Each structure stands twice: as structure tokens, then as C-alpha cells.
Amino acid sequence: MLGFIRQQEKKVALRLLAWQYQRQNMPLPAIAELEKQAAHLVDDAHRIARERGQNVVAIIKELVADIRKDR
């Protein structure tokens, strides 16, 4: 069950990343690179959630917003 949830979180992160790239009129990186970024976001979100006791999906959204600001 945990693997299924993690996969769903990665899918959400992937969609959020793609949406952010499109919103900024930036070309989408290769799918492999997007998947790598999404997996990294989910891992970071879980680490932050453990430290802060927050919701993982909310943290993923925050991290994607931070990425957008950095580009």
C-alpha cells in the first residue's frame, strides 16, 4: 500500500512540475528528467513532513513553487 501512495505522490509532483514549466512558457525537460525531479520532490517532502509534522502533498506544492521562483 505504501508503494502505491508514493507512486501517486510522484504522479502529483510530476503534473505540478509540468504545469509550472508550461505556465512559465519553458520547454518541458525529457520525461526521465521530470520523473527524477518529481521523485526528488517527494523524497524531500517526506523528509520535511517528518521534521515538521505537515501534510506531504502541501509540502510538494510548496517545493514546486520554490522551484518556480528559482528558475
N, C-alpha and C positions, 0 to 999 in steps of 0.2 A: 504494500500500500504506500509506503514512504517513497519508493521509487516513482510511483505513478504521480504523486503530488509534486515531487521535484521536477519531473518532466513537464507537468502543467505550468509550474512556475517558470521554467525555461521558455516555454511557448509564449507566456505572457510577456516576459522580458524581451523576447525576440520581436514580437509585434510592437512593443513600445519603442524599441530601438529603431525598427524600420520606419515607424511613424515619425519619430524625431528626425531621422535623416530626410524623409520626404518633406516634412514641414520646413526644413531649412534649405530645401532645394539642393541638397547634397546627393551625389551619386551613392547608391547603396553599395557597400562592400560585398565581396563574394559571400555566398551563403555560409560557407565554412567559417569565415571571419565573424559574421553576425552571430552564428551559433557559439563561437568561442567567447565573444563579448557577453552574450546572454548567460552562458554558464558561469562566467566570472562574476557577473552581477548577482546571480542567485547565490553563489557562494558567499560573496560579500554581504548580501542581505541577511543570510542566515547567521553569519558571524556577528553582525551588528544587532540582530534581533536577540541573540543570546546575551549580548552585553547590555542592551537597553531594555529588553523585555517588550519589544514592539512587534507589530504585525509585519510579516515578511513582505507581503505584496505592497504595503505602504512604503517600506524601505526601498523596494525595487523601483517604485515610481520616483522616489527622491534621488536615487542613484542615477537614473536615466536623465532626470532634469539636470543633475550636476554635470553629466557628460555633455549635455547640450550646451551648457554655459562655457565649458572648456574648449569647445570647437569653434 
